[in-house]
Amino acid sequence: MSIIIVSGSAGLIGSEACLYFSSLGLKIIGIDNGMRSQFFGREASTEWNRQRLEKLLGENYVHKNFDIRDRETIGELFKRYGKDIALVIHTAAQPSHDWAAREPHTDFAINANGTLNLLEATRQYSPEAVFIYTSTNKVYGDIPNRLPLVELPGRWEIQSGHPFEKGITEDMAVDQCLHSLFGVSKLAADLAVQEFGKYFGMKTVCFRGGCLTGPAHSGAELHGFLAYLMKSTACGIAYTIHGYKGKQVRDNIHCQDLVRAFAEFFKNPRSGEVYNIGGGRESNCSMLEAIEISENIAGRKLNWTYQDQNRAGDHIWWISSNAKFMSHYPNWRINKGVKEILQEIFDFNRERWEK
């Protein structure tokens, strides 16, 4: 039986990947040491999701409480399974701008060095395996904020007729700008994934996502936009909007749509590829729009306040262009939009939130 290694297996994207590829008959080795609770507190723990995976997948899922910064342990794991490893899905990360600024050594060690450890272990022991990396649109820093934007009543929008009107493409520059330290560590990893593909001929890809979301997201104030917003609305948690009048725009991609993109790449991989991936024009919203939708679903008002200071490096407007990926993999498309995603988050978590 072919084996898939999934780092960050108890997280949102990792767990969805485990469920999807297990359904195809592949054995899953999950790596996750539960650091999300260290980053964001006990309420953001993914322990519940790990237990859910073990219950749902049974013997087809083997959990390893490993740290991807531990090069020797990661190497031993790959050495053990060797050429039986068909796919590596790397989702483990320190995902917060603010947290990275507090502990830059830890952030870089996880995001950059941890990725290098996984890449080199793959090259040494499983060189034919496909390597999928969940990168981020933050590799572009604040360059998107230089786009000509128009202020509308409920959102910022790009100027009509601009080349990026249908979404931002992969040819946007990545340097000479403010990234946040998180953006830097993720960019270092992104470039390493590309280089192992181009230099060594490995089958690697970077998916540069924006807001990745879904019902299994353990949303926290510093990470997990829609999940934390829906939780705050439903549970009466005070919520803060940071800057841009609450009109900042994000596209949101459901974890199932993203994992289906992974599967398409796995079936026909390329070397050193890069794709922007997100909800695109099919699934996007401003903060104010997301609040209104959440309030309608929860049947109550969100207790929110506004701070004029935006987070460093935060985007005013981001909508991904999925055109490049769809040109390479025409069978893929977005299935779920913002309203459907928020309803799923509410329905899936309502009982757990009430405990």
N, C-alpha and C positions, 0 to 999 in steps of 0.2 A: 504493500500500500504506500502511495506517495505521501510525503509529509509536508505540512506547511508550518513554518515558524511564524508566530504572530507576536510581535513585541507590543506592550501596552494592551494585552489581551482582555483585561477587565474594563477598559475604557470604552467610550462610545463607538469609535470606528473599529477598534480591535475586536470588541465582542461581536459586532455585526459581521465582521469578516469571518470570525470563528464559526458563527451560525451558518453563514452562507456556504462556505467552502466545505464544512462538515456535511452539509446536505448533498454535496456532490460526491461524497464518499471518500474524502481525504482525511487523514489523521491530523489533528491539530496539536501542536506543542505551543502552549501559551506562556509568554514571559511577562510577568507583572509583579513588582514588589510593593504595590500599593502606595506609591509616593504622592498620589494626588491628595490624600488626606494631610500629608505633611505640608504640601503647598498651600492648601486652601481650608484646612480644618476638617473636623470629623464629619460635618454635614456633606462634604464633597467626597467622602470615601467611596471607593468602587468595590468594596468587599462584598456588598450585596449582589453586585453584578457577577463577580467571580463565582459566587455560590450558585447563582442562576445558571451560569454556563455549565458548571460541573453537573448540575441536576439535569439540564436539558440534553447535554451531549454524552454524559456517562463516560464509558471507556474510550470514546473517540476523542476525548479532550484530556491532555496531560498538562497540569499547571506547574510552572517552575517559578519559584519566588526569587528570581535572579535580578541583579542590578546590571543594566547594560553597560555601566562604566567599568565593570569587572571583566577585563579583557581575557583573563585566564579561564574564568568560568564559562564565558560565552564561547570561547574557542573549544573547550572540552565538549560543550553541547553539540556544536556543529561537527566536531570530529566524530562523535558517537554516531550520528545519523548520516553524515557524509552525503553521498550522491542520492540517497533516498529523499533528500530535501528538494522539492520541486519549486517551492515558492517561499519567499520571505516577505512578509508585510510588516513594515516598520512604522508603527504609530506611536510608540512610547516617546514622551517629550515632557519638558517643563514648558507649559504653554502660555505663560502670562508675562506681559510687558513689565508690570509693576514688580512682580516677584523677582524677575531677572535682575532688576536694578538693585534689589536688596542683597542678592547673593549671586554676583556675576560668575564666580568660579564654578559654583554648582550648576548654574544654568548652562554654561558652555560645556562643562564636562558631560552633562546628560545629552544635550542636543547635538553637539559637534563630535566630541570624543566617543560617545556611545554609538553614534551612527557609524563612525569609522571602525569601531570594534566589530559591528555587525557586518559591514561591507567586507572587511579583511577576512573574517571568519568564513563568509560565503565564498570569497575568492579562493581561499586555501583548501576548503573541504567540499564545497558544493558549487563549483564554478559554472555549472549549467543552469542553476536555479535562477528564476526570475526574482528581481529585487524591486519591490514597490515601496516608495518613501512618501509619507504624507508630509509634504512641505507646507508652505503658507504664502499667502499674498503679501505678508510682511517683508518678504525678501526684496520687495520694491520700495521699501521705506516709505517716506512721505511724498514721493514723486507724484502719486495720484492727486495730491492736494494742489498741484500746479495746473490741473486741468481747468478749463473754463467752465465754471458752474453757474447755474441760475437758481436763485432762491424762489421756491414755490411755497404755497401756504403750509403744506405738511412735510415737505422734503426738499433736499437739494437735488438738482438734476443736471446732467451734462448738457452743454450747449447743443442745440439741434444741428445736425449735419456734421458733427465732429466724427473723425474716424473711429473713436471708441464709443459711439452712441449705442451700438449693439453689444458692447462689452469690451473690457480691457484685454488686450492680447499679450502674448508672451514676448513681444519685441520691446516692451517698456524697459527702460534702463533700470539697473539695480544699484548703481553707486552714486557718489557725490550727493548724498542726501542724509536725512536723519532716519534711522531704522528703529531705534530702541535696541537694547542689548539682546533681547529675545530675537528680534529680527536678524541681528548679526549672527547669533549662534545657529539659527535655522538656515541662514544663507550659506554659512560655512558647510553645513551638512548637505545642503542642496547641491553645492558645487562639487563636493566629494562624490555624491551619488552620480552626478553627470560624468565626472572624470573616470570613475571606475568603469563606466559604460564605454566611454570614448577611448580611454587608454588601454584598458584590458579586454575590451570587447564583451564585457558582461551585459546581460539583459537588464538594464536598470531604467527606472523612470521616477521623476519627481512630479507629484500632483500638487500644484500650488493652490490650495483651497483657501476660502475665506471663512465664513461661518459654517462650520460643519455641525449638524444638529440632528436630533432625533429623540425618541422617548426614553432611551436608556442613558441619556446624558446626565451625569451628576453635576448639574450646574452650580456654579459658585459666583460670588460677586465679581471676581477677577477673571473668570473664564466661563463661557457657556451662555451666550447672549439670550437666545430664545428660551432655553430651559430655565435659567435663573429668573428671567422676566415672568414666565408663566407661573413658576413657583411663588415668586413674590406677590403676584396678583392674587393667586388662589389662597395663599396663607397669610395675607396681610403683612408681609415683610416690607419695611421701608426700603425704597429703591431710589438711587441717585443717577441722574443723567449728567454726563460730563461733557459739556461744551456743545458747540455747533447748533444751539437752539433746539436740540433734540431732533433735528432734521437730517442727521447723518444717515446715509443709506448703506445697507449691506444686502448682498445676495446670500441666500441661505440654502444649502443643499442637504437633503435628507441623507442620513447615513446609508440607507439602502440603495439610493441612487449612486452614491459614491462607490460603494462596494461592487455594484454591478459594473462600474467603469473599471475597477481593478480586474474583474473577471474577464472583461473584454481584452484588456492588455495582456493578461496571462495567456489567453488563447493564441495571441499573435504578437509576441513581444518585440520590442525594438531596443536599441542600445543607446544609453545616455539621453533619453528623451525627456522633454519637459512639457507639461500641460497646465494651463490655468483651468481650474475646475470649480464650478459653483452653481448656484441657482440660476445665474444669468438673468435674462429678461423674463424668464418664466416664474422665478421665485425670489422676490426681493422686497424690502420694506425699509422705511425709515423707523427710527425709534418711536416717534409719535404714532405712526401707523401701527406698529407692533403692539403698542400699549392699548390702542383702541380695540384691536382684535382680541387681545388677551382678556380685556375687561368684558367684552361681549361673551366670550367663552365661559369665563369664571362666574359671570353674573355679579361682579362687584368691582368697585373702583380700586385702582392701584394707588397706594400711598407713596407718591414720588415727589422728589425735590430736584432742583436744578442747580448745578454749579457751572459757572461760566468757563472755568478752566478745563480745556480738553486734556486727555491723556497724551503724553509725549509720543509723537509719531503716529497718532491715531488717524485713520482715514476719514475724510468728510464724505466721500462717495466712492463706493466700490461695487461694481457689477462685473463679473467675469465674462469673458468671451469663451464659450465652449466650442467655438468653430473649428479650431485645429484638431481637438480630440475627435470631434464628430466627423471630420473629414477622413481621419484615419480609421475610425470605428463607427461606421454609419448606422449600426444596429442599436446604438445607445442614445438615450435621450432622458431628460428630466421628467419624472412621473409625479412628483409631489411638490405642491406650492406652500407658501407661508401659512395660510389659514389651516390647511390640512395638517401641517406639521405641528402647529400649536395645539390643535384639537387632540392629536395623538399624544403629545406630551402631557396634556391635562388628563386625558382618559387613562393613560398607562400609570401615572404617578399619583393620582388623586388619593387612593387608599393608603399608599405608603406615606404621603405627606401628612395625612391626618393622624398618624400614630404618634 
